[in-house]
Amino acid sequence: MTATSLFYIIIAIIILNFIIDKILDALNAKHFKDELPNELQDIYDEKEYEKSQNYKTTKYKFSVLTSTFSTLLTLGFLIFDGFEFVDNIARSYSSNPIVIALIFFGIITLASDIITTPLSYYSTFVIEEKFGFNKTNKKTFVLDKIKGWLMMAVIGGGILALIIWFYQATGKYFWIFAWALVTVFTVFMNMFYSKLIVPLFNKQTPLESGDLKDKISAYAKTVGFKLNKIFIIDGSKRSTKANAYFSGFGSEKRVTLYDTLINDLDDEEIVAVLAHEVGHYKKKHIIFNLLASILLTGLTFYILSLFISNPLLSYALGVETASFHVGLIAFMLLYAPISEITGLIMNIFSRKFEYQADDYAKNTYKGEPLVTSLKKLSKNSLSNLTPHPAYVFMHYSHPTLLQRIKNLRK
């Protein structure tokens, strides 16, 4: 295989992926105005449903614009030898492969983020603002960007530097050490993400004593679940949309409830949502997802080790000096179809796990409060209640609202 043929394969993958995504998006958009099933009739009144349809249509049109722009930008960068241009800049500052790679990825990441920031700004301060979701101010928006860049530089740069160092020191066996490094980092972040990273962006406070905490504690006791760490996060500083999540394990396990969730739901519904999250823990879904992520990472690194030394990867992107960092970019582009397949498989498991967690909540607490909570959350976020089955299969990590309600009421 020649570098030219590899280049065209990369172009074909990008274009094909874009076409498939746009077909799925268009199919999904055709169902925006479908009549709601009987089980969902009570979620919206006529005016609210019209608002939800307008929101979905606006988001769809904007996603077509942004994905088209992103794809054209990537294709243009490939066709006009953008990677060679950036590589030459990086090499003008150093001859050290690690430093070159850090400069190379730093330029690409920062430039990409700066170019797409106006689109992110429009989404937040025009679209989300128009439909009453946005609570982010411009200062928070800018600070989030800066913090994100710093984290990417420190964490992402550090991991990349170590991986390249492993490659230089061990050659084709670097994947074992890289896998071990990423595994340790993944486990560490699963344990301490809420304690170390979340506070950089949000304020977390322990749930105060009162009826809600008493009800949660009473439920946790009935299922033999030791839960001492329940936190409220100030999600309302950015959006009116609500959420809840479980993080950590062992002594570090905690439940985090958005303050918007507390405001939107009554106590019984909050306990039902919590029961669902406990279900994920009890059914070992968190451990499964962690192990699956680790195994997939190992597989990816192993496949990378088979090809990274081949100069064709760099040549395919128009870079005459073969290097790990350029080869890594080419590999990521070529690996995209495999990532889509593994992502699809993980979504299938995820939807199955959601049913199991719902069943756990229904069997250990009550099903109906979870139904009403899901309806409220869907209404308050103007969710799409009539998605196309193909779109659900390809993109949804959760079953549809209708599917979950039917399952909870069985």
NORKA-V859937 format. One record per backbone hydrogen bond with DSSP energy under -0.5 kcal/mol. NH is the residue of the N-H (numbers start at 1). CO is the residue of the C=O. E is the energy in kcal/mol with one decimal. If there is no record, write none. Layout:
nh=NH co=CO e=E
nh=NH co=CO e=E
//
This chain:
nh=6 co=2 e=-1.9
nh=7 co=3 e=-2.2
nh=8 co=4 e=-2.1
nh=9 co=5 e=-1.7
nh=10 co=6 e=-2.1
nh=11 co=7 e=-2.2
nh=12 co=8 e=-2.5
nh=13 co=9 e=-2.4
nh=14 co=10 e=-2.2
nh=15 co=11 e=-2.4
nh=16 co=12 e=-2.9
nh=17 co=13 e=-2.4
nh=18 co=14 e=-1.9
nh=19 co=15 e=-2.6
nh=20 co=16 e=-2.6
nh=21 co=17 e=-2.2
nh=22 co=18 e=-2.4
nh=23 co=19 e=-2.3
nh=24 co=20 e=-2.4
nh=25 co=21 e=-2.6
nh=26 co=22 e=-2.4
nh=27 co=23 e=-2.5
nh=28 co=24 e=-2.3
nh=29 co=25 e=-2.4
nh=30 co=26 e=-1.6
nh=31 co=28 e=-1.3
nh=32 co=29 e=-1.5
nh=34 co=31 e=-1.6
nh=40 co=37 e=-1.7
nh=41 co=37 e=-0.5
nh=41 co=38 e=-1.1
nh=43 co=40 e=-1.6
nh=44 co=40 e=-0.5
nh=49 co=45 e=-2.6
nh=50 co=46 e=-1.8
nh=51 co=47 e=-1.9
nh=52 co=48 e=-2.3
nh=53 co=49 e=-2.2
nh=54 co=50 e=-2.2
nh=55 co=51 e=-2.3
nh=56 co=52 e=-2.4
nh=57 co=53 e=-2.4
nh=58 co=54 e=-2.5
nh=59 co=55 e=-2.6
nh=60 co=56 e=-2.3
nh=61 co=57 e=-2.5
nh=62 co=58 e=-2.2
nh=63 co=59 e=-2.3
nh=64 co=60 e=-2.1
nh=65 co=61 e=-1.8
nh=66 co=62 e=-2.8
nh=67 co=63 e=-2.6
nh=68 co=64 e=-1.9
nh=69 co=65 e=-2.4
nh=70 co=66 e=-2.6
nh=71 co=67 e=-2.3
nh=72 co=68 e=-2.6
nh=73 co=69 e=-2.3
nh=74 co=70 e=-2.1
nh=75 co=71 e=-2.7
nh=76 co=72 e=-2.7
nh=77 co=73 e=-2.2
nh=78 co=74 e=-2.0
nh=79 co=75 e=-3.0
nh=80 co=76 e=-2.4
nh=81 co=78 e=-1.2
nh=82 co=77 e=-3.5
nh=83 co=77 e=-0.6
nh=85 co=81 e=-1.7
nh=86 co=82 e=-2.3
nh=87 co=83 e=-2.4
nh=88 co=84 e=-2.4
nh=89 co=85 e=-1.7
nh=90 co=86 e=-2.5
nh=91 co=87 e=-2.4
nh=92 co=88 e=-1.2
nh=92 co=89 e=-0.5
nh=93 co=90 e=-1.2
nh=94 co=90 e=-0.8
nh=100 co=96 e=-2.8
nh=101 co=97 e=-2.2
nh=102 co=98 e=-2.3
nh=103 co=99 e=-2.4
nh=104 co=100 e=-2.8
nh=105 co=101 e=-2.8
nh=106 co=102 e=-2.1
nh=107 co=103 e=-2.6
nh=108 co=104 e=-2.0
nh=109 co=105 e=-2.7
nh=110 co=106 e=-2.3
nh=111 co=107 e=-2.7
nh=112 co=108 e=-2.4
nh=113 co=109 e=-2.1
nh=114 co=110 e=-2.5
nh=115 co=111 e=-2.5
nh=116 co=112 e=-1.9
nh=117 co=113 e=-1.0
nh=118 co=114 e=-0.6
nh=120 co=116 e=-2.0
nh=121 co=117 e=-3.0
nh=122 co=118 e=-2.3
nh=123 co=119 e=-2.4
nh=124 co=120 e=-2.1
nh=125 co=121 e=-3.2
nh=126 co=122 e=-1.8
nh=127 co=122 e=-1.9
nh=128 co=123 e=-2.6
nh=130 co=126 e=-2.3
nh=131 co=127 e=-1.6
nh=132 co=129 e=-1.5
nh=133 co=128 e=-2.7
nh=134 co=128 e=-1.2
nh=135 co=238 e=-2.5
nh=136 co=238 e=-1.1
nh=141 co=137 e=-2.2
nh=142 co=138 e=-2.2
nh=143 co=139 e=-2.7
nh=144 co=140 e=-2.6
nh=145 co=141 e=-1.6
nh=146 co=142 e=-2.4
nh=147 co=143 e=-2.9
nh=148 co=144 e=-2.3
nh=149 co=145 e=-2.3
nh=150 co=146 e=-2.4
nh=151 co=147 e=-2.6
nh=152 co=148 e=-2.3
nh=153 co=149 e=-2.4
nh=154 co=150 e=-2.6
nh=155 co=151 e=-2.6
nh=156 co=151 e=-0.9
nh=157 co=152 e=-1.4
nh=158 co=154 e=-1.4
nh=159 co=155 e=-2.4
nh=160 co=156 e=-2.4
nh=161 co=157 e=-2.4
nh=162 co=158 e=-2.0
nh=163 co=159 e=-2.3
nh=164 co=160 e=-2.3
nh=165 co=161 e=-2.1
nh=166 co=162 e=-2.5
nh=167 co=163 e=-2.0
nh=168 co=164 e=-2.4
nh=169 co=165 e=-2.1
nh=170 co=166 e=-2.8
nh=171 co=167 e=-1.8
nh=173 co=170 e=-1.4
nh=174 co=171 e=-1.9
nh=175 co=172 e=-0.6
nh=176 co=173 e=-1.3
nh=177 co=173 e=-0.8
nh=178 co=174 e=-2.7
nh=179 co=175 e=-2.5
nh=180 co=176 e=-2.1
nh=181 co=177 e=-2.4
nh=182 co=178 e=-2.6
nh=183 co=179 e=-2.4
nh=184 co=180 e=-2.4
nh=185 co=181 e=-2.3
nh=186 co=182 e=-2.8
nh=187 co=183 e=-2.6
nh=188 co=184 e=-2.4
nh=189 co=185 e=-2.6
nh=190 co=186 e=-2.3
nh=191 co=187 e=-1.8
nh=192 co=188 e=-2.7
nh=193 co=189 e=-2.1
nh=196 co=192 e=-2.7
nh=197 co=193 e=-2.1
nh=198 co=193 e=-1.9
nh=200 co=197 e=-1.7
nh=201 co=198 e=-2.1
nh=202 co=198 e=-3.1
nh=205 co=232 e=-2.4
nh=207 co=230 e=-2.9
nh=214 co=210 e=-2.3
nh=215 co=211 e=-2.5
nh=216 co=212 e=-2.5
nh=217 co=213 e=-2.7
nh=218 co=214 e=-2.3
nh=219 co=215 e=-2.2
nh=220 co=216 e=-2.8
nh=221 co=217 e=-2.0
nh=222 co=218 e=-1.5
nh=223 co=219 e=-1.2
nh=224 co=221 e=-1.1
nh=225 co=220 e=-3.1
nh=226 co=224 e=-0.6
nh=227 co=225 e=-0.8
nh=230 co=228 e=-0.7
nh=231 co=255 e=-2.7
nh=232 co=205 e=-3.2
nh=233 co=257 e=-2.4
nh=234 co=203 e=-1.7
nh=235 co=233 e=-2.3
nh=237 co=234 e=-1.7
nh=238 co=235 e=-1.8
nh=239 co=235 e=-2.0
nh=240 co=133 e=-1.4
nh=245 co=256 e=-2.2
nh=247 co=254 e=-2.3
nh=248 co=190 e=-1.0
nh=252 co=249 e=-1.6
nh=253 co=250 e=-1.3
nh=254 co=247 e=-2.4
nh=255 co=229 e=-2.2
nh=256 co=245 e=-2.7
nh=257 co=231 e=-3.1
nh=257 co=255 e=-0.5
nh=258 co=243 e=-2.3
nh=259 co=233 e=-2.4
nh=261 co=258 e=-0.6
nh=262 co=258 e=-1.7
nh=263 co=259 e=-1.8
nh=264 co=260 e=-2.0
nh=265 co=261 e=-2.1
nh=270 co=266 e=-2.2
nh=271 co=267 e=-2.4
nh=272 co=268 e=-1.8
nh=273 co=269 e=-2.2
nh=274 co=270 e=-2.5
nh=275 co=271 e=-2.6
nh=276 co=272 e=-1.8
nh=277 co=273 e=-1.9
nh=278 co=274 e=-2.7
nh=279 co=275 e=-2.0
nh=280 co=276 e=-1.5
nh=281 co=277 e=-1.4
nh=282 co=278 e=-3.1
nh=283 co=279 e=-2.4
nh=284 co=281 e=-1.5
nh=285 co=280 e=-2.2
nh=286 co=280 e=-0.8
nh=288 co=284 e=-2.3
nh=289 co=285 e=-2.8
nh=290 co=286 e=-2.0
nh=291 co=287 e=-2.8
nh=292 co=288 e=-2.9
nh=293 co=289 e=-2.3
nh=294 co=290 e=-2.1
nh=295 co=291 e=-2.7
nh=296 co=292 e=-2.6
nh=297 co=293 e=-2.0
nh=298 co=294 e=-2.3
nh=299 co=295 e=-2.4
nh=300 co=296 e=-2.4
nh=301 co=297 e=-2.6
nh=302 co=298 e=-2.4
nh=303 co=299 e=-2.5
nh=304 co=300 e=-2.5
nh=305 co=301 e=-2.2
nh=306 co=302 e=-1.0
nh=306 co=303 e=-0.7
nh=307 co=303 e=-0.8
nh=307 co=304 e=-1.1
nh=308 co=304 e=-2.7
nh=310 co=307 e=-2.1
nh=311 co=309 e=-0.6
nh=313 co=310 e=-1.6
nh=315 co=311 e=-2.6
nh=316 co=312 e=-2.5
nh=317 co=313 e=-0.7
nh=317 co=314 e=-1.0
nh=318 co=315 e=-1.9
nh=319 co=314 e=-2.1
nh=320 co=318 e=-0.6
nh=322 co=320 e=-0.8
nh=327 co=323 e=-2.1
nh=328 co=324 e=-2.3
nh=329 co=325 e=-1.3
nh=330 co=326 e=-2.2
nh=331 co=327 e=-2.6
nh=332 co=328 e=-2.4
nh=333 co=329 e=-1.9
nh=334 co=330 e=-2.3
nh=335 co=331 e=-2.4
nh=336 co=332 e=-0.6
nh=336 co=333 e=-0.5
nh=337 co=334 e=-0.5
nh=338 co=335 e=-0.7
nh=339 co=335 e=-2.1
nh=340 co=336 e=-2.3
nh=341 co=337 e=-1.8
nh=342 co=338 e=-2.7
nh=343 co=339 e=-2.5
nh=344 co=340 e=-2.1
nh=345 co=341 e=-2.3
nh=346 co=342 e=-2.3
nh=347 co=343 e=-2.0
nh=348 co=344 e=-1.7
nh=349 co=345 e=-2.0
nh=350 co=346 e=-2.5
nh=351 co=347 e=-2.6
nh=352 co=348 e=-1.8
nh=353 co=349 e=-2.5
nh=354 co=350 e=-2.0
nh=355 co=351 e=-1.6
nh=356 co=352 e=-1.9
nh=357 co=353 e=-2.7
nh=358 co=354 e=-2.4
nh=359 co=355 e=-2.7
nh=360 co=356 e=-2.2
nh=361 co=357 e=-2.2
nh=362 co=358 e=-2.6
nh=363 co=359 e=-2.6
nh=364 co=360 e=-2.2
nh=365 co=361 e=-1.9
nh=371 co=367 e=-1.8
nh=372 co=368 e=-2.6
nh=373 co=369 e=-1.9
nh=374 co=370 e=-2.4
nh=375 co=371 e=-2.1
nh=376 co=372 e=-2.3
nh=377 co=373 e=-2.6
nh=378 co=374 e=-2.2
nh=379 co=375 e=-2.5
nh=380 co=376 e=-2.8
nh=381 co=377 e=-1.2
nh=382 co=379 e=-1.1
nh=383 co=378 e=-2.5
nh=385 co=383 e=-0.7
nh=392 co=388 e=-2.3
nh=393 co=389 e=-2.6
nh=394 co=390 e=-1.9
nh=395 co=391 e=-2.5
nh=396 co=391 e=-0.5
nh=396 co=392 e=-1.9
nh=404 co=400 e=-2.3
nh=405 co=401 e=-2.5
nh=406 co=402 e=-2.4
nh=407 co=403 e=-2.0
nh=408 co=404 e=-2.5
nh=409 co=405 e=-1.8
nh=410 co=407 e=-1.1
//
